[in-house]
Amino acid sequence: MGESMITGGAGAGVLLQLMRDGRPRTRAELTQLTGLARSTVGARVDLLLHKGLLAPAGEAVSTGGRPPATFAFNPSAGVVLAADIGATHATVAVTDLAAKVLAQREETMSITLGPRAVLDRMLQIGAELLAETGNSSVVGTGIGLPGPVEHSTGKPNNPPIMPGWDGYDVPGHVAAVLGGPVLVDNDVNLMALGEHAVVYPDVDHLLFVKIATGIGSGIITGGSLHRGAQGVAGDLGHVQAMGSPTAACRCGNVGCLEAVAAGPAIAAGVSAAGGSVAELINLVRAGDVEAANEVRAAGRRIGEVLAACVSLLNPSVVVLGGQLVIAAESLLAGVREVVYARSLPLATGSLQIVSARTGSQAGVLGAATMVLQHVLSPSEIDARLAV
């Protein structure tokens, strides 16, 4: 179709993508950037202004005559409800259309309560946060869950620590209250998305590893999240750990990395922790030598698996997140010790192995990013404007 035949809302989504960096631009600048006719750009800008997705941003510097008006992306045109649901906790947030957190709440919540109880509580918290922000224009909901998720349907797929969740219609449950779209993914995938979007937007190859009650990873390759054929790429916790052939894992297998290096496994090996991950973290923070040594040893075990990942994926950055990493620098040290020793110099010459900088917000930032990548895509914007 010729450019002159594209009018009204058609193609406005592409123009909006140019504006999502937040930089104010004039109609003339957009005409030059897109190569479209001035009248076409004008029609699309007017439509985006009418829908509130663009907003006036003052005037540009004049080169003579009346200063031209500038326009910028309007992140307050709607909000996203984002939830990071872990094994023992939930973080729920409301963000604007630039993934900026406007309100957030964290609370203890066991995933074993089942999908109805957990999702209903998430929706209740979400309603309270929406009331707090004063913006009820929800453009979509993003949810992270601590187990395998079939991303195309949003349904959990045989999650080992989520009784009652297998095949449950999570999007349908939430959409019945909030409407759609509702997007669901594994929690570590969303942490990878969040860390990448906020801290490393210019890094094309990144590996995010969460070390907490379990161990998992999210893979960014070519600047995009890699989910794999069935959405279970990055399931590091159930890779065979070296030297641990008999350690029983909750997945039903033996010798898994999670069974020897996740929080509960480390806590079981520290006498003063009494099997409690929370107490293990307290001991590490208090400088307990036994706890620090066990955590560093777990870091080495994780490093053995990550060394293979570094050789296979060749990331620029490996980010470690989760409650244990936040508390224990010794875990990060153990990982670095093995990865740098076992991987080829070409792969590790400029490799960064670092702690997550998004902290406890990584999951909700990723959930919001997932939704925004969908609802602000050119095709979705064009479909919305055509209505």
C-alpha positions as CSV (number, residue, x, y, z in Angstrom):
1,M,0.0,0.0,0.0
2,G,1.4,3.4,-0.9
3,E,2.2,5.9,1.8
4,S,-0.3,8.4,0.4
5,M,-3.1,5.9,1.0
6,I,-2.3,5.5,4.7
7,T,-4.5,7.9,6.6
8,G,-6.0,8.4,10.0
9,G,-5.0,5.8,12.6
10,A,-3.3,3.3,10.3
11,G,0.4,3.4,11.0
12,A,0.1,5.7,14.1
13,G,1.5,2.9,16.2
14,V,4.8,3.1,14.5
15,L,4.9,6.8,15.1
16,L,4.1,6.3,18.7
17,Q,7.1,3.9,19.0
18,L,9.4,6.8,18.0
19,M,7.9,8.9,20.8
20,R,8.2,6.3,23.6
21,D,11.7,7.6,24.5
22,G,9.9,10.6,26.0
23,R,11.8,13.2,23.9
24,P,9.5,16.1,22.7
25,R,9.4,16.5,18.9
26,T,7.7,18.7,16.4
27,R,5.6,17.6,13.5
28,A,8.4,18.6,11.2
29,E,10.9,16.4,13.1
30,L,8.5,13.5,12.8
31,T,8.0,14.1,9.1
32,Q,11.8,14.0,8.6
33,L,12.2,10.9,10.8
34,T,9.5,8.8,9.2
35,G,9.7,10.0,5.6
36,L,5.9,10.3,5.5
37,A,4.0,13.3,4.1
38,R,3.4,16.2,6.5
39,S,-0.3,15.8,6.2
40,T,-0.1,12.1,7.1
41,V,2.1,12.8,10.2
42,G,-0.2,15.6,11.2
43,A,-3.3,13.3,11.0
44,R,-1.5,10.7,13.1
45,V,-0.3,13.2,15.7
46,D,-3.8,14.6,16.0
47,L,-5.3,11.2,16.6
48,L,-2.7,10.3,19.2
49,L,-3.3,13.6,20.9
50,H,-7.0,13.0,20.9
51,K,-6.5,9.6,22.5
52,G,-4.2,11.0,25.1
53,L,-1.2,9.0,24.1
54,L,0.7,12.1,23.1
55,A,0.5,15.4,25.0
56,P,1.7,19.0,24.2
57,A,5.2,19.6,25.5
58,G,5.7,23.3,24.9
59,E,7.5,25.0,22.0
60,A,10.7,24.3,20.2
61,V,13.4,26.9,19.7
62,S,12.3,29.1,16.8
63,T,14.5,29.6,13.7
64,G,12.3,32.6,12.8
65,G,8.6,33.2,13.0
66,R,6.3,31.5,15.4
67,P,7.9,28.7,17.5
68,P,6.7,25.2,16.5
69,A,4.7,23.2,19.0
70,T,6.3,20.0,20.4
71,F,4.7,16.8,21.5
72,A,5.8,14.0,23.8
73,F,4.6,10.5,24.8
74,N,2.1,10.7,27.7
75,P,2.9,7.9,30.2
76,S,-0.1,9.0,32.4
77,A,-2.6,8.0,29.6
78,G,-3.2,4.7,31.4
79,V,-1.8,2.3,34.0
80,V,-0.7,-1.3,34.3
81,L,-1.4,-3.7,37.1
82,A,1.7,-5.8,37.7
83,A,2.2,-8.7,40.1
84,D,5.2,-10.8,41.1
85,I,3.9,-13.8,42.9
86,G,6.6,-16.0,44.5
87,A,6.5,-19.2,46.5
88,T,6.0,-17.3,49.8
89,H,5.4,-13.7,48.9
90,A,3.6,-11.4,46.5
91,T,4.5,-7.9,45.2
92,V,1.7,-6.0,43.5
93,A,2.2,-2.6,41.8
94,V,0.5,-0.1,39.6
95,T,2.8,1.5,37.0
96,D,2.3,4.2,34.3
97,L,2.9,3.5,30.6
98,A,6.6,4.0,31.0
99,A,6.8,1.3,33.7
100,K,7.3,3.8,36.5
101,V,5.9,2.4,39.7
102,L,3.2,4.7,41.1
103,A,2.1,2.5,44.0
104,Q,3.4,-0.9,45.4
105,R,2.7,-3.4,48.2
106,E,4.5,-6.5,49.3
107,E,3.0,-9.1,51.6
108,T,3.6,-12.7,52.7
109,M,1.5,-15.1,50.7
110,S,1.9,-18.8,50.1
111,I,1.5,-20.1,46.5
112,T,0.1,-23.3,48.0
113,L,-3.2,-21.5,48.9
114,G,-4.2,-22.2,45.3
115,P,-5.0,-20.0,42.3
116,R,-8.4,-18.7,43.4
117,A,-7.3,-17.5,46.9
118,V,-4.0,-16.0,45.6
119,L,-5.5,-14.3,42.5
120,D,-8.4,-12.9,44.4
121,R,-6.0,-11.4,47.0
122,M,-3.9,-10.0,44.2
123,L,-7.0,-8.4,42.7
124,Q,-8.0,-6.9,46.1
125,I,-4.6,-5.4,46.6
126,G,-4.6,-4.1,43.0
127,A,-8.0,-2.4,43.6
128,E,-6.6,-0.7,46.6
129,L,-3.5,0.5,44.8
130,L,-5.6,1.8,41.9
131,A,-7.7,3.8,44.3
132,E,-4.6,5.1,45.8
133,T,-3.2,6.3,42.5
134,G,-6.6,7.7,41.4
135,N,-6.2,6.2,37.9
136,S,-8.5,3.3,37.0
137,S,-7.7,3.2,33.3
138,V,-6.0,-0.2,33.3
139,V,-4.6,-1.0,29.9
140,G,-3.5,-4.5,30.9
141,T,-2.3,-6.8,33.7
142,G,1.0,-8.7,33.9
143,I,1.6,-11.6,36.4
144,G,4.7,-13.5,37.2
145,L,4.4,-17.0,38.7
146,P,7.1,-19.2,40.4
147,G,6.8,-22.1,37.9
148,P,6.6,-23.1,34.2
149,V,4.0,-21.1,32.3
150,E,2.7,-21.7,28.8
151,H,3.0,-18.1,27.7
152,S,0.6,-18.3,24.8
153,T,-2.3,-19.3,27.1
154,G,-1.0,-17.9,30.5
155,K,-1.7,-21.3,32.1
156,P,0.8,-22.9,34.5
157,N,2.3,-26.1,33.2
158,N,3.0,-28.8,35.8
159,P,4.5,-26.4,38.3
160,P,6.3,-28.4,41.1
161,I,5.6,-26.1,44.0
162,M,2.1,-24.9,43.0
163,P,-0.6,-27.5,43.9
164,G,-3.9,-26.8,42.2
165,W,-2.4,-24.4,39.6
166,D,-1.7,-26.8,36.8
167,G,-3.6,-25.7,33.7
168,Y,-5.6,-23.1,35.6
169,D,-6.9,-20.3,33.5
170,V,-5.1,-17.4,35.2
171,P,-5.9,-14.8,32.5
172,G,-9.6,-15.8,32.5
173,H,-9.8,-15.4,36.3
174,V,-8.3,-11.9,36.3
175,A,-10.0,-10.7,33.1
176,A,-13.4,-11.5,34.6
177,V,-12.7,-8.7,37.1
178,L,-10.4,-6.2,35.2
179,G,-10.9,-7.0,31.6
180,G,-8.0,-7.8,29.3
181,P,-5.4,-8.2,28.2
182,V,-3.9,-10.4,31.0
183,L,-0.4,-11.7,30.3
184,V,1.3,-14.3,32.5
185,D,4.9,-15.6,32.5
186,N,7.5,-17.3,34.7
187,D,8.7,-15.0,37.5
188,V,12.3,-15.2,36.5
189,N,11.6,-14.4,32.9
190,L,9.9,-11.2,34.1
191,M,12.8,-10.3,36.4
192,A,15.1,-10.6,33.4
193,L,12.8,-8.3,31.4
194,G,12.6,-5.8,34.3
195,E,16.4,-5.7,34.9
196,H,17.0,-5.4,31.1
197,A,14.5,-2.7,30.5
198,V,15.5,-0.5,33.5
199,V,19.3,-1.1,33.9
200,Y,20.6,-2.7,30.7
201,P,18.4,-1.5,27.8
202,D,21.4,-1.4,25.4
203,V,22.7,-4.9,26.3
204,D,21.6,-7.4,23.7
205,H,22.7,-10.6,25.6
206,L,21.9,-10.9,29.3
207,L,21.3,-13.8,31.7
208,F,19.3,-13.2,34.8
209,V,19.6,-15.8,37.6
210,K,17.2,-15.9,40.6
211,I,18.5,-17.7,43.7
212,A,16.0,-18.0,46.5
213,T,13.7,-20.9,47.5
214,G,14.4,-22.2,44.0
215,I,16.9,-21.4,41.2
216,G,15.9,-20.3,37.7
217,S,17.0,-18.0,34.9
218,G,15.7,-15.6,32.3
219,I,17.5,-15.3,29.0
220,I,17.7,-12.1,27.0
221,T,19.2,-12.7,23.5
222,G,19.2,-10.3,20.6
223,G,17.5,-7.8,23.0
224,S,14.4,-10.0,23.5
225,L,13.3,-12.5,26.0
226,H,14.0,-16.1,24.9
227,R,11.2,-18.4,26.2
228,G,12.0,-21.5,24.2
229,A,9.6,-23.9,22.4
230,Q,7.3,-24.5,25.4
231,G,8.2,-21.5,27.5
232,V,10.6,-23.3,29.9
233,A,14.0,-22.1,28.7
234,G,16.3,-21.2,31.5
235,D,15.2,-23.9,34.0
236,L,18.6,-24.0,35.7
237,G,17.4,-25.3,39.0
238,H,16.8,-28.8,37.5
239,V,20.1,-29.1,35.7
240,Q,22.3,-31.9,37.1
241,A,24.7,-30.5,39.7
242,M,28.3,-31.9,39.7
243,G,29.0,-34.3,42.5
244,S,25.5,-34.5,43.8
245,P,24.0,-37.6,42.3
246,T,21.7,-38.6,45.2
247,A,20.3,-35.3,46.5
248,A,16.5,-35.5,46.2
249,C,14.8,-32.6,44.5
250,R,11.2,-31.6,44.9
251,C,10.7,-32.1,41.2
252,G,11.0,-35.8,41.8
253,N,14.5,-36.2,40.3
254,V,17.8,-36.4,42.0
255,G,21.0,-34.4,41.8
256,C,19.4,-31.1,40.7
257,L,21.2,-27.8,41.2
258,E,18.2,-26.5,43.2
259,A,18.5,-29.5,45.6
260,V,22.1,-28.6,46.6
261,A,22.4,-24.8,46.1
262,A,19.0,-23.1,46.6
263,G,18.1,-21.4,49.9
264,P,16.5,-24.4,51.7
265,A,19.5,-26.7,50.8
266,I,22.0,-24.2,52.1
267,A,20.0,-23.6,55.3
268,A,19.9,-27.4,55.9
269,G,23.7,-27.5,55.9
270,V,24.1,-24.7,58.5
271,S,23.4,-26.0,62.0
272,A,22.5,-22.6,63.5
273,A,20.0,-21.9,60.8
274,G,17.7,-24.8,61.8
275,G,16.7,-25.3,58.1
276,S,15.3,-21.7,57.9
277,V,16.3,-19.6,54.9
278,A,15.3,-16.4,56.9
279,E,17.6,-17.5,59.7
280,L,20.3,-18.3,57.3
281,I,20.1,-14.8,55.9
282,N,20.3,-13.4,59.4
283,L,23.4,-15.4,60.2
284,V,25.1,-14.2,57.0
285,R,24.3,-10.6,57.8
286,A,25.6,-11.1,61.3
287,G,29.0,-12.4,59.9
288,D,28.6,-16.1,60.9
289,V,31.5,-17.9,59.3
290,E,29.8,-21.3,58.8
291,A,26.9,-19.6,57.0
292,A,29.2,-17.5,54.8
293,N,31.2,-20.6,53.9
294,E,28.1,-22.6,53.0
295,V,26.7,-19.8,50.9
296,R,30.0,-19.4,49.0
297,A,30.1,-23.1,48.4
298,A,26.6,-23.0,46.9
299,G,27.8,-20.1,44.7
300,R,30.5,-22.4,43.4
301,R,28.0,-25.1,42.6
302,I,25.8,-22.5,40.8
303,G,29.0,-21.3,39.0
304,E,29.7,-24.7,37.6
305,V,26.3,-24.7,35.8
306,L,26.6,-21.0,34.8
307,A,30.0,-21.6,33.3
308,A,28.3,-24.0,30.8
309,C,25.6,-21.3,30.2
310,V,28.3,-18.6,29.5
311,S,30.0,-20.9,27.0
312,L,26.7,-21.7,25.3
313,L,25.0,-18.3,25.3
314,N,27.9,-15.9,25.5
315,P,26.1,-13.1,27.4
316,S,27.6,-9.7,28.1
317,V,26.1,-9.6,31.6
318,V,25.1,-12.2,34.1
319,V,22.8,-10.7,36.8
320,L,22.1,-12.6,40.0
321,G,19.0,-11.7,41.9
322,G,16.8,-13.1,44.7
323,Q,16.8,-12.8,48.5
324,L,20.1,-14.8,49.0
325,V,22.1,-12.6,46.6
326,I,20.8,-9.4,48.3
327,A,22.0,-10.7,51.6
328,A,25.2,-12.5,50.7
329,E,28.1,-11.1,48.8
330,S,29.8,-14.4,49.3
331,L,27.4,-16.2,47.0
332,L,28.2,-13.8,44.2
333,A,31.9,-14.3,44.9
334,G,31.5,-18.1,44.7
335,V,29.8,-17.8,41.3
336,R,32.5,-15.5,39.9
337,E,35.3,-17.7,41.2
338,V,34.1,-20.7,39.1
339,V,32.7,-19.0,36.0
340,Y,35.9,-16.9,35.4
341,A,38.1,-20.0,36.0
342,R,36.2,-22.5,33.8
343,S,35.0,-20.4,30.9
344,L,37.1,-19.5,27.9
345,P,38.8,-16.1,28.1
346,L,37.0,-14.9,24.9
347,A,33.7,-15.4,26.7
348,T,34.7,-13.8,30.0
349,G,37.0,-11.1,28.8
350,S,34.3,-8.4,29.1
351,L,31.7,-10.4,31.0
352,Q,30.1,-8.7,34.0
353,I,28.7,-10.9,36.8
354,V,26.8,-8.6,39.0
355,S,24.0,-8.3,41.6
356,A,20.6,-7.2,40.4
357,R,20.0,-3.4,40.8
358,T,16.2,-3.5,40.5
359,G,16.0,-5.4,43.8
360,S,12.5,-6.5,44.9
361,Q,11.0,-4.5,42.0
362,A,12.5,-6.6,39.2
363,G,9.5,-8.8,38.9
364,V,6.8,-6.1,38.8
365,L,8.9,-4.0,36.5
366,G,9.2,-7.0,34.1
367,A,5.5,-7.7,34.4
368,A,4.7,-4.1,33.4
369,T,7.3,-4.2,30.6
370,M,5.7,-7.4,29.2
371,V,2.3,-5.7,29.1
372,L,3.6,-2.5,27.6
373,Q,5.5,-4.3,24.9
374,H,2.1,-5.8,23.9
375,V,-0.4,-3.0,24.3
376,L,1.9,-0.3,22.9
377,S,3.1,-2.4,19.9
378,P,2.3,-0.8,16.6
379,S,-0.3,-3.4,15.7
380,E,-2.2,-3.1,19.0
381,I,-2.1,0.7,18.9
382,D,-3.4,0.7,15.3
383,A,-6.2,-1.7,16.3
384,R,-7.1,0.4,19.3
385,L,-7.2,3.7,17.3
386,A,-9.3,2.1,14.6
387,V,-12.2,1.4,17.0
